[in-house]
Amino acid sequence: MSTNKENQGGAPFDLGGFLTRYSMVIALVIVFILFYFLTDGRLLYAQNMSNLLLQNGYVLVMACGMLLCILTGGNIDLSVGSVICMVGGVAAVMITNHGFNIYLTILICLAIGVLAGVWQGYWIGYVRIPPFITTLGGMFVFRGFGRLILDSKTVSVQDAAFLNIFTAYIKVPGLDTDTRILSPLVIGALVVVFIFYSTISSRANKAKKGYRQNSALTDFGRSGLISVVLLAYCYLLSQYKGVSVMLLWVVAVCLIYHFITSKTAFGRYFYAVGGNEKATQLSGINTNKVYFIAYANMGLLAGLCGLLCLARVGSVTGSTGTSFEMDAIGSCFIGGASAYGGSGTVPGVIIGALLLGVINMGMSIMGIGDSWQYVVKGGVLLVAVIFDVVSNRKSGK
């Protein structure tokens, strides 16, 4: 029997386990360094680094919702790109053509997104029509509605108040001026303090309860690396325009869904359904409701993405959102979500989305066409899924 003293000691550093656990993080670093040299350092320009998250903000938001769908058993939602088109079309027509109040428009559009998700969640959760078939039908139906709403035209939005809700850059009095932007550095420093405080308090709490934990080198090394990357990114933001409101939207969504999936019993239901649905039913959990909520939630986030994309681009067409669902699905699988369901994390999804974003931006800077970008992204996705399948076979899952 192990004593508390033995349990309190840090576990020895396991290089093999470290490489397996952080394989996608290592891949992101390698890809970033590769494109840094291939683009002669242009990838690290302040404007490019600012746009990296802004251009992929919709992917991160959608991927958080897609993760819940995938957790339930490797299921996906093929309709989110079409919902984005439909919701974006409704918002553009209401604001530009009919002069609706922007706040009322936002609420109506989010409600439309939820209704689209509820419609599909009902058929998937309670009637048990396969998600692939249900969302494939939704992809065509919602795309058709989007084009009908737009009357097959491009509708732009120039309302400054609406655009500022999603795309404005934050200026903090006393810190930011026209020639100096310090708020990103202050925000970054505060986040770094919080990261180290959380690490110290977590280790102290585990030691107090006698739990086995990682070595101090592993925990503080991880916190230090994250802090360095964060401060470097904040410095680049301070060299461009500062922190965008859209970045705050994306960070807020990621933090909320990370908390739900890692800290709440409700969030663990999705993992339980994907791990063993029959056992989950026998334990008293309503699995039909879990499926329903997963797809209703996906509709809500797709509606939010429709607003984000409209504000980012400034217009919407009948082809808006095409293949967006593939970026979200790819981010989840590349970020470590299992193709069989039951495993995956929001931080992993973020890594997957950033990996795709770096690949897209790097190849765009190099002048490589869209065709090759699709080839490379498809190859990366295939490698990630193969790695997941092989890992599961070795572990006997």
SEMIKOL-948024 format. One record per residue (C-alpha): residue number from 1; residue in one letter; x, y, z. Coordinates in steps of 0.001 Angstrom, whole numbers, padded with zeros to 6 digits. Layout:
REM residues N
<node num="NUM" residu="A" xx="X" yy="Y" zz="Z"/>
...
//
This chain:
REM residues 397
<node num="1" residu="M" xx="000000" yy="000000" zz="000000"/>
<node num="2" residu="S" xx="001408" yy="003384" zz="-000957"/>
<node num="3" residu="T" xx="001669" yy="006105" zz="001656"/>
<node num="4" residu="N" xx="000593" yy="009722" zz="001317"/>
<node num="5" residu="K" xx="004221" yy="010707" zz="001205"/>
<node num="6" residu="E" xx="004787" yy="008462" zz="-001786"/>
<node num="7" residu="N" xx="001691" yy="009760" zz="-003531"/>
<node num="8" residu="Q" xx="002692" yy="013353" zz="-002964"/>
<node num="9" residu="G" xx="005949" yy="012872" zz="-004801"/>
<node num="10" residu="G" xx="005966" yy="013933" zz="-008421"/>
<node num="11" residu="A" xx="005792" yy="011217" zz="-011029"/>
<node num="12" residu="P" xx="009011" yy="010671" zz="-012991"/>
<node num="13" residu="F" xx="009163" yy="012340" zz="-016374"/>
<node num="14" residu="D" xx="007934" yy="009988" zz="-019120"/>
<node num="15" residu="L" xx="009343" yy="011101" zz="-022474"/>
<node num="16" residu="G" xx="007305" yy="008596" zz="-024507"/>
<node num="17" residu="G" xx="004064" yy="009576" zz="-022794"/>
<node num="18" residu="F" xx="004904" yy="013253" zz="-023221"/>
<node num="19" residu="L" xx="005471" yy="012858" zz="-026973"/>
<node num="20" residu="T" xx="002223" yy="010919" zz="-027386"/>
<node num="21" residu="R" xx="000150" yy="013289" zz="-025279"/>
<node num="22" residu="Y" xx="001468" yy="016454" zz="-026918"/>
<node num="23" residu="S" xx="001951" yy="015111" zz="-030431"/>
<node num="24" residu="M" xx="-000331" yy="017741" zz="-032013"/>
<node num="25" residu="V" xx="001302" yy="020564" zz="-030070"/>
<node num="26" residu="I" xx="004690" yy="019394" zz="-031318"/>
<node num="27" residu="A" xx="003275" yy="019157" zz="-034849"/>
<node num="28" residu="L" xx="001950" yy="022732" zz="-034579"/>
<node num="29" residu="V" xx="005374" yy="023993" zz="-033489"/>
<node num="30" residu="I" xx="007113" yy="022135" zz="-036314"/>
<node num="31" residu="V" xx="004643" yy="023416" zz="-038931"/>
<node num="32" residu="F" xx="004949" yy="026962" zz="-037589"/>
<node num="33" residu="I" xx="008741" yy="026888" zz="-037727"/>
<node num="34" residu="L" xx="008640" yy="025341" zz="-041210"/>
<node num="35" residu="F" xx="006383" yy="028050" zz="-042625"/>
<node num="36" residu="Y" xx="008353" yy="030744" zz="-040822"/>
<node num="37" residu="F" xx="011391" yy="029852" zz="-042912"/>
<node num="38" residu="L" xx="009418" yy="029107" zz="-046090"/>
<node num="39" residu="T" xx="007825" yy="032573" zz="-045927"/>
<node num="40" residu="D" xx="011102" yy="034329" zz="-045049"/>
<node num="41" residu="G" xx="009692" yy="035356" zz="-041693"/>
<node num="42" residu="R" xx="006544" yy="036973" zz="-043113"/>
<node num="43" residu="L" xx="004358" yy="034555" zz="-041164"/>
<node num="44" residu="L" xx="005386" yy="036350" zz="-037968"/>
<node num="45" residu="Y" xx="004357" yy="039803" zz="-039170"/>
<node num="46" residu="A" xx="002090" yy="041440" zz="-036595"/>
<node num="47" residu="Q" xx="-000810" yy="041758" zz="-039021"/>
<node num="48" residu="N" xx="-000597" yy="038100" zz="-040027"/>
<node num="49" residu="M" xx="-000519" yy="036926" zz="-036410"/>
<node num="50" residu="S" xx="-003508" yy="039133" zz="-035594"/>
<node num="51" residu="N" xx="-005420" yy="037760" zz="-038572"/>
<node num="52" residu="L" xx="-004519" yy="034153" zz="-037721"/>
<node num="53" residu="L" xx="-007131" yy="033925" zz="-034981"/>
<node num="54" residu="L" xx="-009575" yy="036363" zz="-036568"/>
<node num="55" residu="Q" xx="-009697" yy="034457" zz="-039859"/>
<node num="56" residu="N" xx="-010133" yy="031176" zz="-037989"/>
<node num="57" residu="G" xx="-012431" yy="032497" zz="-035276"/>
<node num="58" residu="Y" xx="-015488" yy="030896" zz="-036859"/>
<node num="59" residu="V" xx="-013633" yy="027561" zz="-036980"/>
<node num="60" residu="L" xx="-012843" yy="027682" zz="-033267"/>
<node num="61" residu="V" xx="-016429" yy="028563" zz="-032350"/>
<node num="62" residu="M" xx="-017926" yy="025865" zz="-034572"/>
<node num="63" residu="A" xx="-015374" yy="023281" zz="-033460"/>
<node num="64" residu="C" xx="-016409" yy="023696" zz="-029810"/>
<node num="65" residu="G" xx="-019943" yy="022677" zz="-030768"/>
<node num="66" residu="M" xx="-018779" yy="020001" zz="-033197"/>
<node num="67" residu="L" xx="-016715" yy="018450" zz="-030395"/>
<node num="68" residu="L" xx="-019885" yy="017705" zz="-028416"/>
<node num="69" residu="C" xx="-021389" yy="015971" zz="-031446"/>
<node num="70" residu="I" xx="-018238" yy="013934" zz="-032038"/>
<node num="71" residu="L" xx="-018010" yy="012940" zz="-028365"/>
<node num="72" residu="T" xx="-021384" yy="011175" zz="-028614"/>
<node num="73" residu="G" xx="-019902" yy="008513" zz="-030878"/>
<node num="74" residu="G" xx="-017928" yy="010075" zz="-033694"/>
<node num="75" residu="N" xx="-021039" yy="011827" zz="-035051"/>
<node num="76" residu="I" xx="-020763" yy="015046" zz="-037051"/>
<node num="77" residu="D" xx="-022978" yy="017889" zz="-038265"/>
<node num="78" residu="L" xx="-022717" yy="018535" zz="-042000"/>
<node num="79" residu="S" xx="-025240" yy="021379" zz="-041993"/>
<node num="80" residu="V" xx="-023378" yy="024071" zz="-040047"/>
<node num="81" residu="G" xx="-021998" yy="025821" zz="-043136"/>
<node num="82" residu="S" xx="-025507" yy="026084" zz="-044551"/>
<node num="83" residu="V" xx="-026878" yy="027384" zz="-041240"/>
<node num="84" residu="I" xx="-024182" yy="030057" zz="-041327"/>
<node num="85" residu="C" xx="-025344" yy="031091" zz="-044804"/>
<node num="86" residu="M" xx="-028995" yy="031147" zz="-043758"/>
<node num="87" residu="V" xx="-028439" yy="033083" zz="-040533"/>
<node num="88" residu="G" xx="-026003" yy="035491" zz="-042167"/>
<node num="89" residu="G" xx="-028516" yy="036051" zz="-044960"/>
<node num="90" residu="V" xx="-031326" yy="036779" zz="-042508"/>
<node num="91" residu="A" xx="-029154" yy="039266" zz="-040596"/>
<node num="92" residu="A" xx="-027984" yy="041050" zz="-043757"/>
<node num="93" residu="V" xx="-031490" yy="041367" zz="-045187"/>
<node num="94" residu="M" xx="-033005" yy="042521" zz="-041892"/>
<node num="95" residu="I" xx="-030362" yy="045190" zz="-041275"/>
<node num="96" residu="T" xx="-029671" yy="046418" zz="-044821"/>
<node num="97" residu="N" xx="-032993" yy="045950" zz="-046591"/>
<node num="98" residu="H" xx="-035453" yy="046508" zz="-043742"/>
<node num="99" residu="G" xx="-033536" yy="048604" zz="-041213"/>
<node num="100" residu="F" xx="-034183" yy="046369" zz="-038208"/>
<node num="101" residu="N" xx="-032644" yy="047149" zz="-034818"/>
<node num="102" residu="I" xx="-029276" yy="045381" zz="-034707"/>
<node num="103" residu="Y" xx="-029751" yy="043917" zz="-031210"/>
<node num="104" residu="L" xx="-033153" yy="042507" zz="-032104"/>
<node num="105" residu="T" xx="-031640" yy="041135" zz="-035305"/>
<node num="106" residu="I" xx="-028863" yy="039378" zz="-033381"/>
<node num="107" residu="L" xx="-031364" yy="037755" zz="-031004"/>
<node num="108" residu="I" xx="-033597" yy="036633" zz="-033879"/>
<node num="109" residu="C" xx="-030641" yy="035178" zz="-035767"/>
<node num="110" residu="L" xx="-029394" yy="033263" zz="-032738"/>
<node num="111" residu="A" xx="-032919" yy="031935" zz="-032230"/>
<node num="112" residu="I" xx="-033030" yy="030785" zz="-035871"/>
<node num="113" residu="G" xx="-029759" yy="028951" zz="-035355"/>
<node num="114" residu="V" xx="-031134" yy="027258" zz="-032237"/>
<node num="115" residu="L" xx="-034328" yy="026256" zz="-034074"/>
<node num="116" residu="A" xx="-032267" yy="024689" zz="-036864"/>
<node num="117" residu="G" xx="-030326" yy="022729" zz="-034254"/>
<node num="118" residu="V" xx="-033490" yy="021740" zz="-032367"/>
<node num="119" residu="W" xx="-035057" yy="020485" zz="-035603"/>
<node num="120" residu="Q" xx="-032114" yy="018213" zz="-036304"/>
<node num="121" residu="G" xx="-031612" yy="017293" zz="-032649"/>
<node num="122" residu="Y" xx="-035194" yy="016008" zz="-032439"/>
<node num="123" residu="W" xx="-034795" yy="013640" zz="-035382"/>
<node num="124" residu="I" xx="-031366" yy="012478" zz="-034227"/>
<node num="125" residu="G" xx="-032022" yy="012228" zz="-030484"/>
<node num="126" residu="Y" xx="-035609" yy="011051" zz="-030263"/>
<node num="127" residu="V" xx="-036432" yy="009457" zz="-033632"/>
<node num="128" residu="R" xx="-032869" yy="008103" zz="-033962"/>
<node num="129" residu="I" xx="-032336" yy="008924" zz="-037611"/>
<node num="130" residu="P" xx="-028561" yy="008674" zz="-038243"/>
<node num="131" residu="P" xx="-026831" yy="012072" zz="-037761"/>
<node num="132" residu="F" xx="-025063" yy="011831" zz="-041118"/>
<node num="133" residu="I" xx="-028362" yy="011514" zz="-043019"/>
<node num="134" residu="T" xx="-030190" yy="014115" zz="-040922"/>
<node num="135" residu="T" xx="-027509" yy="016774" zz="-041201"/>
<node num="136" residu="L" xx="-026871" yy="015988" zz="-044877"/>
<node num="137" residu="G" xx="-030521" yy="016789" zz="-045520"/>
<node num="138" residu="G" xx="-030194" yy="019891" zz="-043357"/>
<node num="139" residu="M" xx="-027184" yy="020988" zz="-045390"/>
<node num="140" residu="F" xx="-029314" yy="021159" zz="-048540"/>
<node num="141" residu="V" xx="-032446" yy="022535" zz="-046881"/>
<node num="142" residu="F" xx="-030761" yy="025372" zz="-044989"/>
<node num="143" residu="R" xx="-028565" yy="026286" zz="-047956"/>
<node num="144" residu="G" xx="-031712" yy="026539" zz="-050069"/>
<node num="145" residu="F" xx="-033409" yy="028751" zz="-047479"/>
<node num="146" residu="G" xx="-030312" yy="030944" zz="-047349"/>
<node num="147" residu="R" xx="-030350" yy="031486" zz="-051101"/>
<node num="148" residu="L" xx="-034078" yy="032165" zz="-051111"/>
<node num="149" residu="I" xx="-033662" yy="034783" zz="-048381"/>
<node num="150" residu="L" xx="-030839" yy="036439" zz="-050315"/>
<node num="151" residu="D" xx="-032730" yy="036089" zz="-053608"/>
<node num="152" residu="S" xx="-029456" yy="034724" zz="-055048"/>
<node num="153" residu="K" xx="-027801" yy="038125" zz="-054535"/>
<node num="154" residu="T" xx="-024896" yy="039455" zz="-052503"/>
<node num="155" residu="V" xx="-026150" yy="041543" zz="-049586"/>
<node num="156" residu="S" xx="-023681" yy="043718" zz="-047703"/>
<node num="157" residu="V" xx="-023932" yy="045270" zz="-044243"/>
<node num="158" residu="Q" xx="-022428" yy="048690" zz="-043564"/>
<node num="159" residu="D" xx="-024061" yy="049415" zz="-040207"/>
<node num="160" residu="A" xx="-021111" yy="050515" zz="-038058"/>
<node num="161" residu="A" xx="-022820" yy="049605" zz="-034784"/>
<node num="162" residu="F" xx="-023382" yy="046004" zz="-035908"/>
<node num="163" residu="L" xx="-019859" yy="045633" zz="-037275"/>
<node num="164" residu="N" xx="-018314" yy="047057" zz="-034090"/>
<node num="165" residu="I" xx="-020041" yy="044441" zz="-031922"/>
<node num="166" residu="F" xx="-017933" yy="041754" zz="-033607"/>
<node num="167" residu="T" xx="-014986" yy="043391" zz="-035364"/>
<node num="168" residu="A" xx="-013953" yy="046568" zz="-033490"/>
<node num="169" residu="Y" xx="-010551" yy="046832" zz="-031794"/>
<node num="170" residu="I" xx="-010527" yy="047617" zz="-028074"/>
<node num="171" residu="K" xx="-008920" yy="050857" zz="-026945"/>
<node num="172" residu="V" xx="-008335" yy="051190" zz="-023191"/>
<node num="173" residu="P" xx="-008075" yy="054816" zz="-022007"/>
<node num="174" residu="G" xx="-004698" yy="055502" zz="-020465"/>
<node num="175" residu="L" xx="-003080" yy="052475" zz="-022110"/>
<node num="176" residu="D" xx="-003877" yy="052857" zz="-025792"/>
<node num="177" residu="T" xx="-003388" yy="055841" zz="-028062"/>
<node num="178" residu="D" xx="-003105" yy="056254" zz="-031832"/>
<node num="179" residu="T" xx="000640" yy="055638" zz="-031631"/>
<node num="180" residu="R" xx="000897" yy="053272" zz="-028638"/>
<node num="181" residu="I" xx="-001086" yy="050149" zz="-027756"/>
<node num="182" residu="L" xx="-000289" yy="048609" zz="-024368"/>
<node num="183" residu="S" xx="-003544" yy="046865" zz="-023426"/>
<node num="184" residu="P" xx="-002594" yy="043505" zz="-025054"/>
<node num="185" residu="L" xx="000612" yy="043378" zz="-022973"/>
<node num="186" residu="V" xx="-001264" yy="044184" zz="-019751"/>
<node num="187" residu="I" xx="-003914" yy="041565" zz="-020505"/>
<node num="188" residu="G" xx="-001209" yy="039017" zz="-021339"/>
<node num="189" residu="A" xx="000663" yy="039718" zz="-018097"/>
<node num="190" residu="L" xx="-002513" yy="039273" zz="-016041"/>
<node num="191" residu="V" xx="-003275" yy="035972" zz="-017768"/>
<node num="192" residu="V" xx="000296" yy="034751" zz="-017116"/>
<node num="193" residu="V" xx="-000094" yy="035559" zz="-013412"/>
<node num="194" residu="F" xx="-003353" yy="033602" zz="-013382"/>
<node num="195" residu="I" xx="-001724" yy="030626" zz="-015165"/>
<node num="196" residu="F" xx="001049" yy="030316" zz="-012586"/>
<node num="197" residu="Y" xx="-001359" yy="030924" zz="-009702"/>
<node num="198" residu="S" xx="-003569" yy="028092" zz="-011008"/>
<node num="199" residu="T" xx="-000567" yy="025789" zz="-011392"/>
<node num="200" residu="I" xx="000680" yy="026467" zz="-007865"/>
<node num="201" residu="S" xx="-002764" yy="026134" zz="-006266"/>
<node num="202" residu="S" xx="-003501" yy="022931" zz="-008192"/>
<node num="203" residu="R" xx="-000244" yy="021321" zz="-007096"/>
<node num="204" residu="A" xx="-000807" yy="022422" zz="-003490"/>
<node num="205" residu="N" xx="-004340" yy="021027" zz="-003507"/>
<node num="206" residu="K" xx="-003183" yy="017671" zz="-004902"/>
<node num="207" residu="A" xx="-000353" yy="017479" zz="-002368"/>
<node num="208" residu="K" xx="-002764" yy="018248" zz="000473"/>
<node num="209" residu="K" xx="-005081" yy="015437" zz="-000586"/>
<node num="210" residu="G" xx="-002230" yy="013027" zz="-001246"/>
<node num="211" residu="Y" xx="-002917" yy="012697" zz="-004974"/>
<node num="212" residu="R" xx="-000237" yy="011590" zz="-007382"/>
<node num="213" residu="Q" xx="000774" yy="014407" zz="-009721"/>
<node num="214" residu="N" xx="003168" yy="015359" zz="-012471"/>
<node num="215" residu="S" xx="006690" yy="016447" zz="-011697"/>
<node num="216" residu="A" xx="007229" yy="020137" zz="-010957"/>
<node num="217" residu="L" xx="009312" yy="020364" zz="-014144"/>
<node num="218" residu="T" xx="006390" yy="019134" zz="-016243"/>
<node num="219" residu="D" xx="003750" yy="021402" zz="-014699"/>
<node num="220" residu="F" xx="005789" yy="024594" zz="-014466"/>
<node num="221" residu="G" xx="007513" yy="023918" zz="-017777"/>
<node num="222" residu="R" xx="004123" yy="023671" zz="-019494"/>
<node num="223" residu="S" xx="002897" yy="026842" zz="-017782"/>
<node num="224" residu="G" xx="006102" yy="028659" zz="-018699"/>
<node num="225" residu="L" xx="005896" yy="027627" zz="-022344"/>
<node num="226" residu="I" xx="002258" yy="028707" zz="-022597"/>
<node num="227" residu="S" xx="003140" yy="032024" zz="-020953"/>
<node num="228" residu="V" xx="006014" yy="032719" zz="-023344"/>
<node num="229" residu="V" xx="003839" yy="032000" zz="-026397"/>
<node num="230" residu="L" xx="001003" yy="034113" zz="-024975"/>
<node num="231" residu="L" xx="003231" yy="037106" zz="-024206"/>
<node num="232" residu="A" xx="004849" yy="036900" zz="-027645"/>
<node num="233" residu="Y" xx="001414" yy="036890" zz="-029278"/>
<node num="234" residu="C" xx="000246" yy="039811" zz="-027133"/>
<node num="235" residu="Y" xx="003368" yy="041739" zz="-028140"/>
<node num="236" residu="L" xx="002545" yy="041193" zz="-031822"/>
<node num="237" residu="L" xx="-001033" yy="042348" zz="-031199"/>
<node num="238" residu="S" xx="000330" yy="045516" zz="-029598"/>
<node num="239" residu="Q" xx="002325" yy="046158" zz="-032787"/>
<node num="240" residu="Y" xx="-000786" yy="046076" zz="-034979"/>
<node num="241" residu="K" xx="-004215" yy="047229" zz="-033779"/>
<node num="242" residu="G" xx="-004533" yy="045573" zz="-030401"/>
<node num="243" residu="V" xx="-007205" yy="043150" zz="-029214"/>
<node num="244" residu="S" xx="-010234" yy="042638" zz="-031431"/>
<node num="245" residu="V" xx="-013727" yy="042164" zz="-030038"/>
<node num="246" residu="M" xx="-014009" yy="039071" zz="-032236"/>
<node num="247" residu="L" xx="-011047" yy="037582" zz="-030391"/>
<node num="248" residu="L" xx="-012922" yy="038112" zz="-027131"/>
<node num="249" residu="W" xx="-015969" yy="036327" zz="-028543"/>
<node num="250" residu="V" xx="-013817" yy="033371" zz="-029576"/>
<node num="251" residu="V" xx="-011940" yy="033190" zz="-026263"/>
<node num="252" residu="A" xx="-015196" yy="033422" zz="-024296"/>
<node num="253" residu="V" xx="-016772" yy="030544" zz="-026236"/>
<node num="254" residu="C" xx="-013665" yy="028369" zz="-025869"/>
<node num="255" residu="L" xx="-013436" yy="029013" zz="-022115"/>
<node num="256" residu="I" xx="-017131" yy="028296" zz="-021560"/>
<node num="257" residu="Y" xx="-017029" yy="024998" zz="-023435"/>
<node num="258" residu="H" xx="-013750" yy="023986" zz="-021825"/>
<node num="259" residu="F" xx="-015381" yy="024514" zz="-018430"/>
<node num="260" residu="I" xx="-018511" yy="022587" zz="-019448"/>
<node num="261" residu="T" xx="-016619" yy="019582" zz="-020829"/>
<node num="262" residu="S" xx="-013979" yy="019359" zz="-018100"/>
<node num="263" residu="K" xx="-015599" yy="020655" zz="-014901"/>
<node num="264" residu="T" xx="-019305" yy="019740" zz="-015019"/>
<node num="265" residu="A" xx="-021191" yy="016473" zz="-014680"/>
<node num="266" residu="F" xx="-023373" yy="017490" zz="-017622"/>
<node num="267" residu="G" xx="-020293" yy="017808" zz="-019828"/>
<node num="268" residu="R" xx="-019184" yy="014305" zz="-018866"/>
<node num="269" residu="Y" xx="-022467" yy="012894" zz="-020184"/>
<node num="270" residu="F" xx="-021234" yy="013447" zz="-023739"/>
<node num="271" residu="Y" xx="-018097" yy="011431" zz="-023017"/>
<node num="272" residu="A" xx="-020161" yy="008707" zz="-021356"/>
<node num="273" residu="V" xx="-022514" yy="008365" zz="-024336"/>
<node num="274" residu="G" xx="-019596" yy="008091" zz="-026729"/>
<node num="275" residu="G" xx="-017751" yy="005646" zz="-024483"/>
<node num="276" residu="N" xx="-020631" yy="003227" zz="-023919"/>
<node num="277" residu="E" xx="-024161" yy="004357" zz="-024664"/>
<node num="278" residu="K" xx="-025855" yy="001250" zz="-023267"/>
<node num="279" residu="A" xx="-024043" yy="001532" zz="-019926"/>
<node num="280" residu="T" xx="-024860" yy="005250" zz="-019844"/>
<node num="281" residu="Q" xx="-028576" yy="004476" zz="-020275"/>
<node num="282" residu="L" xx="-028451" yy="001881" zz="-017506"/>
<node num="283" residu="S" xx="-026865" yy="004450" zz="-015186"/>
<node num="284" residu="G" xx="-029971" yy="006616" zz="-015518"/>
<node num="285" residu="I" xx="-028768" yy="009214" zz="-018033"/>
<node num="286" residu="N" xx="-031223" yy="010198" zz="-020771"/>
<node num="287" residu="T" xx="-029055" yy="009601" zz="-023851"/>
<node num="288" residu="N" xx="-031764" yy="010885" zz="-026192"/>
<node num="289" residu="K" xx="-031567" yy="014238" zz="-024430"/>
<node num="290" residu="V" xx="-027769" yy="014271" zz="-024705"/>
<node num="291" residu="Y" xx="-027956" yy="013848" zz="-028494"/>
<node num="292" residu="F" xx="-030671" yy="016480" zz="-028718"/>
<node num="293" residu="I" xx="-028687" yy="019040" zz="-026722"/>
<node num="294" residu="A" xx="-025507" yy="018366" zz="-028716"/>
<node num="295" residu="Y" xx="-027179" yy="019295" zz="-032010"/>
<node num="296" residu="A" xx="-029314" yy="022118" zz="-030600"/>
<node num="297" residu="N" xx="-026129" yy="023615" zz="-029200"/>
<node num="298" residu="M" xx="-024423" yy="023184" zz="-032577"/>
<node num="299" residu="G" xx="-027226" yy="025210" zz="-034138"/>
<node num="300" residu="L" xx="-026707" yy="028021" zz="-031619"/>
<node num="301" residu="L" xx="-022980" yy="028233" zz="-032333"/>
<node num="302" residu="A" xx="-023580" yy="028037" zz="-036090"/>
<node num="303" residu="G" xx="-025928" yy="031000" zz="-035724"/>
<node num="304" residu="L" xx="-023246" yy="032929" zz="-033842"/>
<node num="305" residu="C" xx="-020740" yy="032036" zz="-036568"/>
<node num="306" residu="G" xx="-023150" yy="033372" zz="-039182"/>
<node num="307" residu="L" xx="-023050" yy="036763" zz="-037428"/>
<node num="308" residu="L" xx="-019267" yy="036618" zz="-036980"/>
<node num="309" residu="C" xx="-018697" yy="035811" zz="-040649"/>
<node num="310" residu="L" xx="-021098" yy="038525" zz="-041810"/>
<node num="311" residu="A" xx="-019332" yy="041124" zz="-039664"/>
<node num="312" residu="R" xx="-015870" yy="039902" zz="-040661"/>
<node num="313" residu="V" xx="-016518" yy="039876" zz="-044432"/>
<node num="314" residu="G" xx="-019139" yy="042621" zz="-044513"/>
<node num="315" residu="S" xx="-021428" yy="040731" zz="-046874"/>
<node num="316" residu="V" xx="-023053" yy="037356" zz="-047437"/>
<node num="317" residu="T" xx="-023790" yy="035346" zz="-050600"/>
<node num="318" residu="G" xx="-025466" yy="032061" zz="-051400"/>
<node num="319" residu="S" xx="-022105" yy="030298" zz="-051157"/>
<node num="320" residu="T" xx="-021113" yy="031718" zz="-047762"/>
<node num="321" residu="G" xx="-020160" yy="028959" zz="-045350"/>
<node num="322" residu="T" xx="-019364" yy="026372" zz="-048009"/>
<node num="323" residu="S" xx="-017062" yy="023678" zz="-046539"/>
<node num="324" residu="F" xx="-016880" yy="025486" zz="-043176"/>
<node num="325" residu="E" xx="-018157" yy="022323" zz="-041517"/>
<node num="326" residu="M" xx="-015135" yy="020453" zz="-042854"/>
<node num="327" residu="D" xx="-012768" yy="022895" zz="-041163"/>
<node num="328" residu="A" xx="-014580" yy="022396" zz="-037847"/>
<node num="329" residu="I" xx="-014614" yy="018611" zz="-038179"/>
<node num="330" residu="G" xx="-010975" yy="018580" zz="-039218"/>
<node num="331" residu="S" xx="-009982" yy="020744" zz="-036249"/>
<node num="332" residu="C" xx="-011621" yy="018293" zz="-033840"/>
<node num="333" residu="F" xx="-010018" yy="015170" zz="-035280"/>
<node num="334" residu="I" xx="-006619" yy="016784" zz="-035758"/>
<node num="335" residu="G" xx="-006854" yy="018082" zz="-032183"/>
<node num="336" residu="G" xx="-007206" yy="014585" zz="-030771"/>
<node num="337" residu="A" xx="-010959" yy="013903" zz="-030738"/>
<node num="338" residu="S" xx="-011523" yy="010200" zz="-031319"/>
<node num="339" residu="A" xx="-013244" yy="009080" zz="-034498"/>
<node num="340" residu="Y" xx="-015126" yy="006608" zz="-032284"/>
<node num="341" residu="G" xx="-016315" yy="009238" zz="-029805"/>
<node num="342" residu="G" xx="-015808" yy="009426" zz="-026057"/>
<node num="343" residu="S" xx="-012554" yy="011416" zz="-026054"/>
<node num="344" residu="G" xx="-011433" yy="014888" zz="-027032"/>
<node num="345" residu="T" xx="-010865" yy="018259" zz="-025390"/>
<node num="346" residu="V" xx="-011424" yy="021921" zz="-026175"/>
<node num="347" residu="P" xx="-007680" yy="022733" zz="-025854"/>
<node num="348" residu="G" xx="-007031" yy="019970" zz="-028381"/>
<node num="349" residu="V" xx="-009615" yy="021465" zz="-030727"/>
<node num="350" residu="I" xx="-007881" yy="024850" zz="-030429"/>
<node num="351" residu="I" xx="-004553" yy="023254" zz="-031376"/>
<node num="352" residu="G" xx="-006178" yy="021546" zz="-034355"/>
<node num="353" residu="A" xx="-007785" yy="024775" zz="-035580"/>
<node num="354" residu="L" xx="-004524" yy="026706" zz="-035184"/>
<node num="355" residu="L" xx="-002637" yy="023999" zz="-037079"/>
<node num="356" residu="L" xx="-005042" yy="024297" zz="-039999"/>
<node num="357" residu="G" xx="-004900" yy="028091" zz="-039732"/>
<node num="358" residu="V" xx="-001096" yy="028178" zz="-039870"/>
<node num="359" residu="I" xx="-001114" yy="025849" zz="-042883"/>
<node num="360" residu="N" xx="-003689" yy="028018" zz="-044681"/>
<node num="361" residu="M" xx="-001929" yy="031285" zz="-043900"/>
<node num="362" residu="G" xx="001555" yy="029943" zz="-044642"/>
<node num="363" residu="M" xx="000561" yy="028591" zz="-048048"/>
<node num="364" residu="S" xx="-001387" yy="031754" zz="-048865"/>
<node num="365" residu="I" xx="001650" yy="033905" zz="-048092"/>
<node num="366" residu="M" xx="003712" yy="031624" zz="-050334"/>
<node num="367" residu="G" xx="001162" yy="032074" zz="-053121"/>
<node num="368" residu="I" xx="000123" yy="028406" zz="-053205"/>
<node num="369" residu="G" xx="-003327" yy="027914" zz="-054720"/>
<node num="370" residu="D" xx="-006447" yy="026634" zz="-052998"/>
<node num="371" residu="S" xx="-006174" yy="023256" zz="-054700"/>
<node num="372" residu="W" xx="-002920" yy="022378" zz="-052972"/>
<node num="373" residu="Q" xx="-004222" yy="023786" zz="-049705"/>
<node num="374" residu="Y" xx="-007071" yy="021276" zz="-049841"/>
<node num="375" residu="V" xx="-004612" yy="018486" zz="-050597"/>
<node num="376" residu="V" xx="-002407" yy="019357" zz="-047623"/>
<node num="377" residu="K" xx="-005319" yy="019806" zz="-045196"/>
<node num="378" residu="G" xx="-006809" yy="016498" zz="-046302"/>
<node num="379" residu="G" xx="-003486" yy="014776" zz="-045788"/>
<node num="380" residu="V" xx="-003068" yy="016231" zz="-042296"/>
<node num="381" residu="L" xx="-006594" yy="015130" zz="-041358"/>
<node num="382" residu="L" xx="-005991" yy="011611" zz="-042672"/>
<node num="383" residu="V" xx="-002752" yy="011287" zz="-040707"/>
<node num="384" residu="A" xx="-004498" yy="012471" zz="-037522"/>
<node num="385" residu="V" xx="-007330" yy="009935" zz="-037887"/>
<node num="386" residu="I" xx="-004898" yy="007118" zz="-038710"/>
<node num="387" residu="F" xx="-002918" yy="007999" zz="-035571"/>
<node num="388" residu="D" xx="-006131" yy="007860" zz="-033514"/>
<node num="389" residu="V" xx="-007227" yy="004498" zz="-034967"/>
<node num="390" residu="V" xx="-003807" yy="002894" zz="-034523"/>
<node num="391" residu="S" xx="-003544" yy="004224" zz="-030961"/>
<node num="392" residu="N" xx="-006948" yy="002779" zz="-030085"/>
<node num="393" residu="R" xx="-006010" yy="-000630" zz="-031485"/>
<node num="394" residu="K" xx="-002785" yy="-000709" zz="-029483"/>
<node num="395" residu="S" xx="-004633" yy="000206" zz="-026309"/>
<node num="396" residu="G" xx="-007282" yy="-002424" zz="-026997"/>
<node num="397" residu="K" xx="-010187" yy="000019" zz="-027287"/>
//
